[in-house]
Amino acid sequence: MPNLYFWEPEKQNYGILQAVLPWEDCDRVVARASAIRLGDEFPTESPNGTSHAAVVILYVRPEEANEKWFPGFYRIDSELTEIRDALVAAPKMPETR
């Protein structure tokens, strides 16, 4: 399942894991945004070229790559608030005990 991170320099957060999403939810959450592949390593500096803007980063594990998503890290070009709203609207996975 893809991992979704938020890079928020104004909050001193440099890649905080926000969600681990099944593919159906991932596709829905990032559906209207474009994605730019950043490479195989988590970015060590701002992935959008500025140090102040918040960024959404998606990680696709090699074993979970598909014809649409290659393995690696992607910058998702969408407002953080839009992604947060989509995450809140995502169906909750049942807890396992």
FENQUIDA-V118430 format. One record per pair of residues at least 12 apart in sequence whose C-alpha atoms are under 10 Angstrom apart, sorted by the first residue. I is the first residue (numbers start at 1). J is the second residue. Records with the same first field share a line. If there is no record, write none. Layout:
I: J / J
This chain:
1: 19 / 20 / 21 / 22 / 23 / 24 / 25 / 26 / 59 / 60 / 61 / 63 / 64 / 65
2: 19 / 20 / 21 / 22 / 23 / 25 / 26 / 27 / 58 / 59 / 60 / 61 / 64 / 65 / 69 / 71 / 72 / 73
3: 17 / 18 / 19 / 20 / 21 / 22 / 26 / 57 / 58 / 59 / 60 / 61 / 73
4: 16 / 17 / 18 / 19 / 20 / 21 / 26 / 29 / 56 / 57 / 58 / 59 / 60 / 73 / 74 / 76 / 83 / 87
5: 17 / 18 / 19 / 20 / 55 / 56 / 57 / 58 / 59 / 73 / 75 / 76
6: 18 / 19 / 54 / 55 / 56 / 57 / 58 / 75 / 80 / 83 / 84
7: 43 / 45 / 46 / 47 / 52 / 53 / 54 / 55 / 56 / 57 / 75 / 80
8: 46 / 51 / 52 / 53 / 54 / 55 / 56 / 80
9: 46 / 50 / 51 / 52 / 53 / 54 / 55
10: 51 / 52 / 53 / 54
11: 52 / 54
13: 54
14: 43 / 44 / 45 / 46 / 54 / 55
15: 42 / 43 / 44 / 46 / 55 / 56 / 57
16: 56 / 57
17: 57 / 58
18: 56 / 57 / 84 / 87
19: 58 / 87
20: 58 / 59
21: 87 / 90 / 93
22: 93
23: 64
24: 90
25: 86 / 87 / 89 / 90 / 91
26: 58 / 86 / 87 / 90
28: 83 / 86 / 87 / 89 / 90
29: 82 / 83 / 84 / 85 / 86 / 87 / 88 / 89 / 90
30: 56 / 58 / 76 / 77 / 78 / 82 / 83 / 86 / 87
31: 78 / 83 / 86
32: 76 / 77 / 78 / 82
33: 75 / 76 / 77 / 78 / 79 / 82 / 83
34: 74 / 75 / 76 / 77 / 78
35: 56 / 57 / 58 / 69 / 73 / 74 / 75 / 76 / 77 / 78
36: 48 / 57 / 58 / 73 / 74 / 75 / 76 / 77
37: 57 / 58 / 59 / 69 / 70 / 71 / 72 / 73 / 74 / 75 / 76
38: 57 / 58 / 59 / 72 / 73 / 74 / 75
39: 59 / 70 / 71 / 72 / 73 / 74 / 75
40: 59 / 60 / 61 / 62 / 70 / 71 / 72 / 73 / 74
41: 59 / 72 / 73
42: 57 / 58 / 59 / 72 / 73 / 74
43: 57 / 73 / 74 / 75
47: 74 / 75 / 76
48: 75 / 76 / 77
53: 79 / 80
54: 78 / 79 / 80
55: 75 / 76 / 77 / 78 / 79 / 80
56: 74 / 75 / 76 / 77 / 78 / 79 / 80 / 83 / 84
57: 73 / 74 / 75 / 76 / 77
58: 72 / 73 / 74 / 75 / 76
59: 71 / 72 / 73 / 74 / 75
60: 72 / 73 / 74
61: 73
